[in-house]
C-alpha cells in the first residue's frame, strides 16, 4: 500500500509540466502551440526567453530529483527498498511524459531523466550528462545527444548497481525516451534535424 502511495505521489510530481507553468508565469504562449510543440526547455528557448528555458530545465530536472530523493530518504523509514525507489523513478518519468494536469501531453523527458539519475547516484547522472555534452559539442544536435545518452544510461547503471531494480527502471526510462524521439530519429536519418545554435528558416 505504501509503495502505491509513493508511486502515485511521484506520478503527480512528474505531471507538473514546468514548460507550461513557466511560460504562463512569463506571459509566453503555451509551448504546445509553437516550434516543435514539445513542452520542454528546448522549445521554450525558441520563445527567445533564455531565463524561461533555464527555469523549465531546472524545474523538469528538479522534479525527477525530488521524487526519487523523497523515496530514498523516506522509503527505508517505512520499510521500502530499492524496488520501490525504482518504481518511483519510473513513475515520475511517466508523469512527465503523460501529465495528468495537462491532458497527458508531456515532454520527451531528457531533463527529468537527468534529475532521476542524479538522485539515484550523482556520478551516474554526471556520467550521462557528460555523454550528452560530448555528443552535443561534436555533432551540435541536441536530439542525437539525448538519444546516445539515453542508450548509455542503462549500461552505466549496470556498471554501478549490477542487475538491480535501478537498472531495470533506467532501462525502461531509456526505451521510453528513445521512443519519444522517434520523430527526431526520422529527421536524423534524413539529414534534416536542426543543429544547436542554428535558427530554423521558418517556425509555425
RADAJO-V135244 format. One record per backbone hydrogen bond with DSSP energy under -1.0 kcal/mol. CO is the residue of the C=O (numbers start at 1). NH is the residue of the N-H. If there is no record, write none. Layout:
CO|NH + CO|NH
This chain:
1|5 + 2|6 + 3|7 + 4|8 + 5|9 + 6|10 + 7|11 + 8|12 + 9|13 + 10|14 + 11|15 + 13|16 + 15|17 + 16|18 + 17|21 + 18|22 + 19|23 + 20|24 + 21|25 + 22|26 + 23|28 + 30|33 + 34|37 + 38|40 + 40|44 + 41|45 + 44|47 + 45|48 + 49|53 + 50|54 + 51|55 + 52|56 + 53|57 + 54|58 + 55|59 + 56|60 + 57|61 + 58|62 + 59|63 + 60|64 + 61|65 + 62|66 + 63|67 + 64|68 + 65|69 + 66|70 + 67|71 + 68|72 + 69|73 + 70|74 + 71|75 + 75|78 + 75|80 + 81|85 + 82|86 + 83|87 + 84|88 + 85|89 + 86|90 + 87|91 + 88|92 + 89|93 + 90|94 + 91|95 + 92|96 + 93|97 + 94|98 + 97|106 + 99|104 + 102|105 + 109|113 + 110|114 + 111|115 + 112|116 + 113|117 + 114|118 + 115|119 + 116|120 + 117|121 + 121|125 + 122|126 + 123|127 + 124|128 + 125|129 + 126|130 + 127|131 + 128|132 + 129|133 + 130|134 + 131|135 + 132|136 + 133|137 + 134|138 + 135|139 + 136|140 + 140|196 + 141|145 + 142|146 + 143|147 + 144|148 + 145|149 + 146|150 + 147|151 + 148|152 + 149|153 + 152|156 + 153|157 + 154|158 + 155|159 + 156|160 + 157|161 + 158|162 + 162|164 + 164|168 + 165|169 + 166|170 + 167|171 + 168|172 + 169|173 + 170|174 + 171|175 + 172|176 + 173|177 + 174|178 + 175|179 + 176|180 + 179|182 + 181|185 + 182|186 + 183|187 + 184|188 + 185|189 + 186|190 + 187|192 + 195|198
